[in-house]
Amino acid sequence: MAESSFLDYHKKCRELEDKAGMKVDNPDYCPLLVAEDLERQAKREFLRIMQPITKINPDDVWNLDHYKKLTDLSLSLMANFIK
């Protein structure tokens, strides 16, 4: 993509994000990537908080399927306490 085309594309993206109410700290950041990163950070913090119960350090889980399973099982443990 030519530089001028990219600048037009980037400007249009920012306009559409503003119109949709998508706000991020840095206008050069993609709102979707920011949201996905915040979700990832929240899951990781939740698993760290659950570590005394699960006895599993989330930093030791490298397989993405196992990480998702740990997250799902930890959430299901908490489901009984949420009304």
C-alpha positions, 0 to 999 in steps of 0.5 A: 500500500502506498504511503498516501493510501495508508495515511488516508486509510488510517485517517478513515479508521480513526474517524470511524472509531470516533464515530462508534465511540471507540476510545483508546489512550493512544490514537495510533492503537487499534481499539480491538487489540487494546480490548483483547489485551485488557481481556487477556490481562484480566484473565491472567490476573484472575488465574493468579488470584485463583492460584491458591485454590487451583494450585496451578501457576498460570505462568506454568501453563504454556499450551493454549488449550490447557490455559483455556481449560484452566480459565474455564474450570476456574470460572466454573468454580466461582460460578457457585458464588455469583448471584 
